[in-house]
C-alpha cells in the first residue's frame, strides 16, 4: 500500500507549520529561483521581511 508523504502534517502537530515559497534573485546568473521551506507559523512574517 502507498503511504502519503504529508500524513504527518495533517495531524495536530503539523497545524503549527506552514510551507513558504520565496522568490530569490541569483547573484551569479541574475535569474530568479524559488526557495521553499517549512517553518512554524510564528516565523512566517519575519521570514518574508528579511532579505
PDB file of N, CA, C and O in Angstrom, chain B, residues numbered from 101:
ATOM      1  N   UNK B 101       0.838  -1.186   0.000  1.00  0.00           N
ATOM      2  CA  UNK B 101       0.000   0.000   0.000  1.00  0.00           C
ATOM      3  C   UNK B 101       0.880   1.247   0.000  1.00  0.00           C
ATOM      4  O   UNK B 101       1.981   1.245   0.552  1.00  0.00           O
ATOM      5  N   UNK B 102       0.396   2.274  -0.606  1.00  0.00           N
ATOM      6  CA  UNK B 102       1.146   3.530  -0.687  1.00  0.00           C
ATOM      7  C   UNK B 102       0.907   4.363   0.566  1.00  0.00           C
ATOM      8  O   UNK B 102      -0.184   4.356   1.136  1.00  0.00           O
ATOM      9  N   UNK B 103       1.930   5.069   0.975  1.00  0.00           N
ATOM     10  CA  UNK B 103       1.818   5.955   2.127  1.00  0.00           C
ATOM     11  C   UNK B 103       1.827   7.393   1.646  1.00  0.00           C
ATOM     12  O   UNK B 103       2.515   7.731   0.682  1.00  0.00           O
ATOM     13  N   UNK B 104       1.076   8.223   2.309  1.00  0.00           N
ATOM     14  CA  UNK B 104       1.067   9.648   1.970  1.00  0.00           C
ATOM     15  C   UNK B 104       2.255  10.334   2.637  1.00  0.00           C
ATOM     16  O   UNK B 104       2.528  10.120   3.818  1.00  0.00           O
ATOM     17  N   UNK B 105       2.946  11.152   1.872  1.00  0.00           N
ATOM     18  CA  UNK B 105       4.108  11.859   2.412  1.00  0.00           C
ATOM     19  C   UNK B 105       3.703  12.973   3.366  1.00  0.00           C
ATOM     20  O   UNK B 105       4.475  13.335   4.254  1.00  0.00           O
ATOM     21  N   UNK B 106       2.506  13.520   3.197  1.00  0.00           N
ATOM     22  CA  UNK B 106       2.063  14.644   4.017  1.00  0.00           C
ATOM     23  C   UNK B 106       1.186  14.205   5.178  1.00  0.00           C
ATOM     24  O   UNK B 106       0.556  15.040   5.827  1.00  0.00           O
ATOM     25  N   UNK B 107       1.136  12.911   5.450  1.00  0.00           N
ATOM     26  CA  UNK B 107       0.267  12.409   6.512  1.00  0.00           C
ATOM     27  C   UNK B 107       0.646  12.983   7.871  1.00  0.00           C
ATOM     28  O   UNK B 107      -0.230  13.200   8.709  1.00  0.00           O
ATOM     29  N   UNK B 108       1.925  13.232   8.108  1.00  0.00           N
ATOM     30  CA  UNK B 108       2.342  13.761   9.404  1.00  0.00           C
ATOM     31  C   UNK B 108       1.939  15.218   9.568  1.00  0.00           C
ATOM     32  O   UNK B 108       1.772  15.684  10.695  1.00  0.00           O
ATOM     33  N   UNK B 109       1.779  15.948   8.467  1.00  0.00           N
ATOM     34  CA  UNK B 109       1.396  17.352   8.564  1.00  0.00           C
ATOM     35  C   UNK B 109      -0.100  17.528   8.817  1.00  0.00           C
ATOM     36  O   UNK B 109      -0.537  18.617   9.191  1.00  0.00           O
ATOM     37  N   UNK B 110      -0.886  16.478   8.619  1.00  0.00           N
ATOM     38  CA  UNK B 110      -2.326  16.594   8.794  1.00  0.00           C
ATOM     39  C   UNK B 110      -2.757  16.367  10.237  1.00  0.00           C
ATOM     40  O   UNK B 110      -3.904  16.650  10.582  1.00  0.00           O
ATOM     41  N   UNK B 111      -1.886  15.875  11.067  1.00  0.00           N
ATOM     42  CA  UNK B 111      -2.224  15.644  12.467  1.00  0.00           C
ATOM     43  C   UNK B 111      -2.100  16.946  13.257  1.00  0.00           C
ATOM     44  O   UNK B 111      -1.754  17.982  12.689  1.00  0.00           O
ATOM     45  N   UNK B 112      -2.375  16.905  14.532  1.00  0.00           N
ATOM     46  CA  UNK B 112      -2.373  18.102  15.363  1.00  0.00           C
ATOM     47  C   UNK B 112      -1.052  18.848  15.412  1.00  0.00           C
ATOM     48  O   UNK B 112      -1.045  20.076  15.488  1.00  0.00           O
ATOM     49  N   UNK B 113       0.064  18.135  15.371  1.00  0.00           N
ATOM     50  CA  UNK B 113       1.369  18.783  15.482  1.00  0.00           C
ATOM     51  C   UNK B 113       1.727  19.569  14.230  1.00  0.00           C
ATOM     52  O   UNK B 113       2.487  20.534  14.308  1.00  0.00           O
ATOM     53  N   UNK B 114       1.199  19.180  13.085  1.00  0.00           N
ATOM     54  CA  UNK B 114       1.545  19.839  11.831  1.00  0.00           C
ATOM     55  C   UNK B 114       0.796  21.126  11.582  1.00  0.00           C
ATOM     56  O   UNK B 114       1.146  21.873  10.668  1.00  0.00           O
ATOM     57  N   UNK B 115      -0.221  21.404  12.366  1.00  0.00           N
ATOM     58  CA  UNK B 115      -1.007  22.623  12.142  1.00  0.00           C
ATOM     59  C   UNK B 115      -0.249  23.880  12.523  1.00  0.00           C
ATOM     60  O   UNK B 115      -0.665  24.980  12.159  1.00  0.00           O
ATOM     61  N   UNK B 116       0.836  23.746  13.236  1.00  0.00           N
ATOM     62  CA  UNK B 116       1.637  24.891  13.645  1.00  0.00           C
ATOM     63  C   UNK B 116       2.721  25.246  12.645  1.00  0.00           C
ATOM     64  O   UNK B 116       3.549  26.116  12.916  1.00  0.00           O
ATOM     65  N   UNK B 117       2.732  24.580  11.481  1.00  0.00           N
ATOM     66  CA  UNK B 117       3.764  24.814  10.481  1.00  0.00           C
ATOM     67  C   UNK B 117       3.143  25.261   9.167  1.00  0.00           C
ATOM     68  O   UNK B 117       1.991  24.942   8.871  1.00  0.00           O
ATOM     69  N   UNK B 118       3.914  26.000   8.387  1.00  0.00           N
ATOM     70  CA  UNK B 118       3.474  26.450   7.069  1.00  0.00           C
ATOM     71  C   UNK B 118       4.602  26.251   6.071  1.00  0.00           C
ATOM     72  O   UNK B 118       5.779  26.371   6.411  1.00  0.00           O
ATOM     73  N   UNK B 119       4.225  25.945   4.835  1.00  0.00           N
ATOM     74  CA  UNK B 119       5.215  25.850   3.764  1.00  0.00           C
ATOM     75  C   UNK B 119       5.266  27.210   3.088  1.00  0.00           C
ATOM     76  O   UNK B 119       4.247  27.704   2.605  1.00  0.00           O
ATOM     77  N   UNK B 120       6.442  27.815   3.052  1.00  0.00           N
ATOM     78  CA  UNK B 120       6.604  29.139   2.455  1.00  0.00           C
ATOM     79  C   UNK B 120       7.498  29.027   1.225  1.00  0.00           C
ATOM     80  O   UNK B 120       8.456  28.254   1.206  1.00  0.00           O
ATOM     81  N   UNK B 121       7.172  29.808   0.206  1.00  0.00           N
ATOM     82  CA  UNK B 121       7.939  29.839  -1.033  1.00  0.00           C
ATOM     83  C   UNK B 121       8.353  31.278  -1.284  1.00  0.00           C
ATOM     84  O   UNK B 121       7.509  32.173  -1.341  1.00  0.00           O
ATOM     85  N   UNK B 122       9.651  31.500  -1.432  1.00  0.00           N
ATOM     86  CA  UNK B 122      10.192  32.841  -1.618  1.00  0.00           C
ATOM     87  C   UNK B 122      10.960  32.891  -2.933  1.00  0.00           C
ATOM     88  O   UNK B 122      11.726  31.978  -3.244  1.00  0.00           O
ATOM     89  N   UNK B 123      10.757  33.950  -3.701  1.00  0.00           N
ATOM     90  CA  UNK B 123      11.471  34.125  -4.955  1.00  0.00           C
ATOM     91  C   UNK B 123      12.728  34.942  -4.680  1.00  0.00           C
ATOM     92  O   UNK B 123      12.647  36.063  -4.180  1.00  0.00           O
ATOM     93  N   UNK B 124      13.895  34.378  -5.009  1.00  0.00           N
ATOM     94  CA  UNK B 124      15.181  35.000  -4.716  1.00  0.00           C
ATOM     95  C   UNK B 124      15.956  35.157  -6.020  1.00  0.00           C
ATOM     96  O   UNK B 124      15.996  34.243  -6.842  1.00  0.00           O
ATOM     97  N   UNK B 125      16.571  36.321  -6.200  1.00  0.00           N
ATOM     98  CA  UNK B 125      17.372  36.567  -7.400  1.00  0.00           C
ATOM     99  C   UNK B 125      18.787  36.042  -7.179  1.00  0.00           C
ATOM    100  O   UNK B 125      19.431  36.363  -6.180  1.00  0.00           O
ATOM    101  N   UNK B 126      19.259  35.234  -8.117  1.00  0.00           N
ATOM    102  CA  UNK B 126      20.603  34.663  -8.036  1.00  0.00           C
ATOM    103  C   UNK B 126      21.639  35.732  -8.345  1.00  0.00           C
ATOM    104  O   UNK B 126      21.527  36.415  -9.362  1.00  0.00           O
ATOM    105  N   UNK B 127      22.650  35.894  -7.487  1.00  0.00           N
ATOM    106  CA  UNK B 127      23.677  36.915  -7.751  1.00  0.00           C
ATOM    107  C   UNK B 127      24.590  36.546  -8.924  1.00  0.00           C
ATOM    108  O   UNK B 127      25.205  37.427  -9.525  1.00  0.00           O
ATOM    109  N   UNK B 128      24.683  35.272  -9.251  1.00  0.00           N
ATOM    110  CA  UNK B 128      25.581  34.818 -10.312  1.00  0.00           C
ATOM    111  C   UNK B 128      24.962  35.014 -11.689  1.00  0.00           C
ATOM    112  O   UNK B 128      25.557  35.649 -12.560  1.00  0.00           O
ATOM    113  N   UNK B 129      23.751  34.462 -11.887  1.00  0.00           N
ATOM    114  CA  UNK B 129      23.131  34.486 -13.209  1.00  0.00           C
ATOM    115  C   UNK B 129      22.113  35.598 -13.370  1.00  0.00           C
ATOM    116  O   UNK B 129      21.808  35.995 -14.495  1.00  0.00           O
ATOM    117  N   UNK B 130      21.584  36.105 -12.278  1.00  0.00           N
ATOM    118  CA  UNK B 130      20.550  37.130 -12.355  1.00  0.00           C
ATOM    119  C   UNK B 130      19.156  36.552 -12.523  1.00  0.00           C
ATOM    120  O   UNK B 130      18.177  37.298 -12.557  1.00  0.00           O
ATOM    121  N   UNK B 131      19.052  35.227 -12.630  1.00  0.00           N
ATOM    122  CA  UNK B 131      17.752  34.576 -12.771  1.00  0.00           C
ATOM    123  C   UNK B 131      17.102  34.425 -11.388  1.00  0.00           C
ATOM    124  O   UNK B 131      17.784  34.414 -10.364  1.00  0.00           O
ATOM    125  N   UNK B 132      15.784  34.312 -11.386  1.00  0.00           N
ATOM    126  CA  UNK B 132      15.065  34.116 -10.132  1.00  0.00           C
ATOM    127  C   UNK B 132      14.898  32.632  -9.859  1.00  0.00           C
ATOM    128  O   UNK B 132      14.597  31.855 -10.765  1.00  0.00           O
ATOM    129  N   UNK B 133      15.093  32.244  -8.614  1.00  0.00           N
ATOM    130  CA  UNK B 133      14.891  30.868  -8.180  1.00  0.00           C
ATOM    131  C   UNK B 133      13.909  30.874  -7.014  1.00  0.00           C
ATOM    132  O   UNK B 133      13.778  31.870  -6.302  1.00  0.00           O
ATOM    133  N   UNK B 134      13.229  29.765  -6.830  1.00  0.00           N
ATOM    134  CA  UNK B 134      12.253  29.645  -5.759  1.00  0.00           C
ATOM    135  C   UNK B 134      12.859  28.855  -4.607  1.00  0.00           C
ATOM    136  O   UNK B 134      13.371  27.752  -4.793  1.00  0.00           O
ATOM    137  N   UNK B 135      12.793  29.439  -3.411  1.00  0.00           N
ATOM    138  CA  UNK B 135      13.315  28.809  -2.200  1.00  0.00           C
ATOM    139  C   UNK B 135      12.120  28.379  -1.354  1.00  0.00           C
ATOM    140  O   UNK B 135      11.311  29.215  -0.952  1.00  0.00           O
ATOM    141  N   UNK B 136      12.007  27.083  -1.084  1.00  0.00           N
ATOM    142  CA  UNK B 136      10.882  26.546  -0.324  1.00  0.00           C
ATOM    143  C   UNK B 136      11.366  26.046   1.033  1.00  0.00           C
ATOM    144  O   UNK B 136      12.413  25.407   1.137  1.00  0.00           O
ATOM    145  N   UNK B 137      10.588  26.346   2.067  1.00  0.00           N
ATOM    146  CA  UNK B 137      10.900  25.883   3.422  1.00  0.00           C
ATOM    147  C   UNK B 137       9.610  25.617   4.180  1.00  0.00           C
ATOM    148  O   UNK B 137       8.564  26.184   3.865  1.00  0.00           O
ATOM    149  N   UNK B 138       9.693  24.754   5.176  1.00  0.00           N
ATOM    150  CA  UNK B 138       8.591  24.527   6.109  1.00  0.00           C
ATOM    151  C   UNK B 138       9.029  25.115   7.443  1.00  0.00           C
ATOM    152  O   UNK B 138      10.001  24.658   8.045  1.00  0.00           O
ATOM    153  N   UNK B 139       8.297  26.139   7.902  1.00  0.00           N
ATOM    154  CA  UNK B 139       8.648  26.826   9.146  1.00  0.00           C
ATOM    155  C   UNK B 139       7.411  26.939  10.030  1.00  0.00           C
ATOM    156  O   UNK B 139       6.293  26.678   9.587  1.00  0.00           O
ATOM    157  N   UNK B 140       7.623  27.330  11.282  1.00  0.00           N
ATOM    158  CA  UNK B 140       6.491  27.491  12.191  1.00  0.00           C
ATOM    159  C   UNK B 140       5.690  28.737  11.818  1.00  0.00           C
ATOM    160  O   UNK B 140       6.216  29.662  11.199  1.00  0.00           O
ATOM    161  N   UNK B 141       4.437  28.750  12.195  1.00  0.00           N
ATOM    162  CA  UNK B 141       3.560  29.876  11.860  1.00  0.00           C
ATOM    163  C   UNK B 141       4.027  31.184  12.489  1.00  0.00           C
ATOM    164  O   UNK B 141       3.760  32.256  11.946  1.00  0.00           O
ATOM    165  N   UNK B 142       4.717  31.115  13.617  1.00  0.00           N
ATOM    166  CA  UNK B 142       5.197  32.322  14.286  1.00  0.00           C
ATOM    167  C   UNK B 142       6.300  33.019  13.493  1.00  0.00           C
ATOM    168  O   UNK B 142       6.463  34.234  13.600  1.00  0.00           O
ATOM    169  N   UNK B 143       7.056  32.265  12.702  1.00  0.00           N
ATOM    170  CA  UNK B 143       8.200  32.820  11.984  1.00  0.00           C
ATOM    171  C   UNK B 143       7.876  33.272  10.560  1.00  0.00           C
ATOM    172  O   UNK B 143       8.759  33.783   9.872  1.00  0.00           O
ATOM    173  N   UNK B 144       6.647  33.101  10.105  1.00  0.00           N
ATOM    174  CA  UNK B 144       6.294  33.404   8.714  1.00  0.00           C
ATOM    175  C   UNK B 144       6.489  34.880   8.394  1.00  0.00           C
ATOM    176  O   UNK B 144       7.063  35.216   7.358  1.00  0.00           O
ATOM    177  N   UNK B 145       6.027  35.751   9.254  1.00  0.00           N
ATOM    178  CA  UNK B 145       6.132  37.188   8.993  1.00  0.00           C
ATOM    179  C   UNK B 145       7.595  37.630   8.924  1.00  0.00           C
ATOM    180  O   UNK B 145       7.968  38.399   8.038  1.00  0.00           O
ATOM    181  N   UNK B 146       8.417  37.151   9.848  1.00  0.00           N
ATOM    182  CA  UNK B 146       9.837  37.501   9.856  1.00  0.00           C
ATOM    183  C   UNK B 146      10.573  36.922   8.658  1.00  0.00           C
ATOM    184  O   UNK B 146      11.534  37.521   8.175  1.00  0.00           O
ATOM    185  N   UNK B 147      10.138  35.771   8.175  1.00  0.00           N
ATOM    186  CA  UNK B 147      10.787  35.116   7.035  1.00  0.00           C
ATOM    187  C   UNK B 147      10.702  35.984   5.782  1.00  0.00           C
ATOM    188  O   UNK B 147      11.673  36.083   5.031  1.00  0.00           O
ATOM    189  N   UNK B 148       9.557  36.608   5.552  1.00  0.00           N
ATOM    190  CA  UNK B 148       9.392  37.423   4.355  1.00  0.00           C
ATOM    191  C   UNK B 148       9.962  38.829   4.517  1.00  0.00           C
ATOM    192  O   UNK B 148      10.185  39.510   3.516  1.00  0.00           O
ATOM    193  N   UNK B 149      10.205  39.284   5.742  1.00  0.00           N
ATOM    194  CA  UNK B 149      10.770  40.613   5.953  1.00  0.00           C
ATOM    195  C   UNK B 149      12.275  40.638   5.766  1.00  0.00           C
ATOM    196  O   UNK B 149      12.819  41.631   5.284  1.00  0.00           O
ATOM    197  N   UNK B 150      12.959  39.561   6.140  1.00  0.00           N
ATOM    198  CA  UNK B 150      14.417  39.556   5.986  1.00  0.00           C
ATOM    199  C   UNK B 150      14.790  39.316   4.526  1.00  0.00           C
ATOM    200  O   UNK B 150      14.045  38.692   3.771  1.00  0.00           O
ATOM    201  N   UNK B 151      15.962  39.826   4.148  1.00  0.00           N
ATOM    202  CA  UNK B 151      16.376  39.677   2.752  1.00  0.00           C
ATOM    203  C   UNK B 151      17.583  38.824   2.601  1.00  0.00           C
ATOM    204  O   UNK B 151      18.050  38.607   1.483  1.00  0.00           O
TER     205      UNK B 151
END
